[in-house]
Amino acid sequence: MYKHFLIPTDGSEPSEAAVDAALKLAAETGAKVLALNIQMPFVPPAFAEMPIAAPFTDAEYEKAVMQASERVLASVKARADALHVSCKTLTKLDTSVWETIIDVADDEACDLIFMASHGRKGLAALILGSETQKVLTHSGVPVLVHRRPQDAD
């Protein structure tokens, strides 16, 4: 049985539903969890050479995204604590979500990635891509994909 779940979460509704399901499974099986939130680093605009005043500095941006991440992860930690599930949290700044998920799973010796499917279909899925699909395709760690009942057809 799996004993160390990686739970990537962005705080969205589908992601939060996956967190709840993962924590319930962890409580039932005695697994520990690592909740991961990935934020995009500050990337200067392509026209950065132009004398345009940025609305914020790199440091202000990083502080804001770290605070947002802390809010998302604090919620996961509180729910894990309520279920008596051992939970650590981690924030990463990276532009490649799927690669970061796989790297963290490997680096932290997680034996299951438990993540949400956001349920995009058709052109939206094609244009926006699917981080979940990329993790499924490239991960050497088993992946459990959670879909909310209203997302299933």
QUIPE-V567339 format. One record per backbone hydrogen bond with DSSP energy under -0.5 kcal/mol. CO is the residue of the C=O (numbers start at 0). NH is the residue of the N-H. E is the energy in kcal/mol with one decimal. If there is no record, write none. Layout:
co | nh | e
CO | NH | E
CO | NH | E
This chain:
co | nh | e
2 | 31 | -2.6
3 | 110 | -1.9
3 | 111 | -1.2
4 | 6 | -0.6
4 | 33 | -2.5
5 | 7 | -0.6
5 | 113 | -2.9
6 | 35 | -2.2
11 | 15 | -2.8
12 | 16 | -2.1
13 | 17 | -1.9
14 | 18 | -2.2
15 | 19 | -2.2
16 | 20 | -2.1
17 | 21 | -2.8
18 | 22 | -2.9
19 | 23 | -2.1
20 | 24 | -2.3
21 | 25 | -2.7
22 | 26 | -2.4
23 | 27 | -2.0
24 | 28 | -1.9
25 | 29 | -1.8
25 | 30 | -1.2
31 | 4 | -2.6
32 | 87 | -2.2
33 | 6 | -3.0
34 | 89 | -2.1
35 | 8 | -3.2
36 | 38 | -0.5
36 | 91 | -2.2
38 | 93 | -2.2
41 | 43 | -0.5
44 | 47 | -1.4
46 | 49 | -2.0
49 | 51 | -2.4
56 | 60 | -2.6
57 | 61 | -2.8
58 | 62 | -2.4
59 | 63 | -2.2
60 | 64 | -2.6
61 | 65 | -2.3
62 | 66 | -2.1
63 | 67 | -2.1
64 | 68 | -2.4
65 | 69 | -2.5
66 | 70 | -1.9
67 | 71 | -1.9
68 | 72 | -2.9
69 | 73 | -2.4
70 | 74 | -1.6
71 | 75 | -1.5
72 | 76 | -2.7
73 | 77 | -2.4
74 | 78 | -2.0
75 | 79 | -2.6
76 | 80 | -2.8
77 | 81 | -2.0
78 | 82 | -1.1
79 | 82 | -0.6
79 | 84 | -2.8
80 | 83 | -1.4
85 | 32 | -2.9
87 | 34 | -2.8
89 | 36 | -2.3
91 | 38 | -2.9
91 | 93 | -0.6
94 | 96 | -0.7
95 | 99 | -2.0
96 | 100 | -2.4
97 | 101 | -2.1
98 | 102 | -2.7
99 | 103 | -2.8
100 | 104 | -2.4
101 | 105 | -2.2
102 | 106 | -3.2
103 | 107 | -2.7
104 | 109 | -2.4
105 | 108 | -1.2
111 | 5 | -3.0
111 | 113 | -0.6
112 | 114 | -0.6
112 | 143 | -3.3
114 | 145 | -3.0
115 | 117 | -0.5
120 | 123 | -1.0
120 | 124 | -0.8
121 | 125 | -1.9
122 | 126 | -3.1
123 | 127 | -2.7
124 | 128 | -1.6
129 | 133 | -2.1
130 | 134 | -2.3
131 | 135 | -2.8
132 | 136 | -2.3
133 | 137 | -2.2
134 | 138 | -2.4
141 | 112 | -2.7
142 | 144 | -0.6
143 | 114 | -2.4
143 | 145 | -0.6
144 | 146 | -0.5
145 | 116 | -2.1
147 | 150 | -2.0
147 | 151 | -0.9
148 | 151 | -0.7
